[in-house]
Amino acid sequence: HISTLSRRGASTSKEPKATGGLGIVFAEGLATGRIGVLSVVPGSNAAVDGAIRAGDLINAIDGRNVKECTLAEIRRLVAGPIGTPCSLSFDRPSSNAGYTITLIRESSNKCKCGLQEKLWQTELDLEDAVKAAKTELSF
């Protein structure tokens, strides 16, 4: 025999929301030691918004200073329930400017490859990526 209280609790239990990301690929700069944007995933909220660029350096996630965080810590802070907002603050070394953006977490499947950690496997570091981005943007 199941009591009414038990049935009520069972019927109202909620499954945890699936975890999503923002469609940003972060990497650690070899020269700077800071975590920055390697790329954004095509079709993701980050790509559609268009504000985030390769070479931007992450300063804060949801108001928490992350300048000393590892890639794994950044990933943990960016990941969260699908449909929830995530506020990110960046520096853009190419223009000596900073900005803050809020994106909505989305399914990794929508981003095609989801939130990834990538270590740069060449001698290219974030500073070189910034220079390359500046070159690509100046037609």
C-alpha positions, -999 to +999 in steps of 0.1 A: +000+000+000+014+035-010+003+064+010-011+096-006+019+115+006+043+091-011+023+091-044+022+129-043+060+131-038+066+106-066+043+123-091+058+157-086+094+148-086+113+165-114+142+152-134+173+173-134+176+196-164+201+186-191+234+204-190+243+227-219+270+251-229+275+283-249+293+272-280+326+287-271+359+268-274+384+281-248+422+276-248+451+286-226+475+310-241+510+297-239+526+331-235+499+348-214+488+319-192+453+333-195+423+315-208+408+329-239+386+322-269+400+299-295+368+299-316+330+299-314+310+269-326+290+277-358+253+279-352+257+283-314+242+312-295+278+326-292+282+326-329+248+340-337+254+369-312+286+377-330+303+397-302+328+371-291+360+367-312+390+345-312+417+359-289+392+375-264+404+368-228+379+357-202+377+377-170+346+367-152+317+342-154+285+351-137+304+378-117+332+354-105+367+364-114+382+336-134+416+351-145+434+324-124+411+295-133+420+264-152+403+252-184+385+226-164+372+252-139+361+275-168+342+246-184+325+238-151+314+274-146+301+278-182+282+246-182+247+246-167+211+238-172+199+243-207+179+275-211+196+294-182+216+326-187+254+329-183+271+362-180+307+365-194+331+393-192+360+395-216+390+417-225+397+422-262+435+428-264+433+439-300+413+470-290+422+473-253+385+471-246+364+450-223+328+439-226+302+418-208+277+396-226+249+373-214+242+341-234+216+314-229+230+279-224+219+254-251+222+218-260+255+205-270+238+188-300+226+222-312+262+234-311+273+204-331+304+198-310+294+215-278+316+231-253+351+218-257+384+222-240+413+224-265+449+228-257+468+245-285+491+218-301+512+242-321+533+271-310+504+295-318+493+312-286+465+337-279+487+366-287+493+352-322+456+345-325+448+381-318+473+392-345+459+367-369+423+379-362+433+415-367+449+405-401+418+385-411+395+415-402+415+441-421+406+434-458 
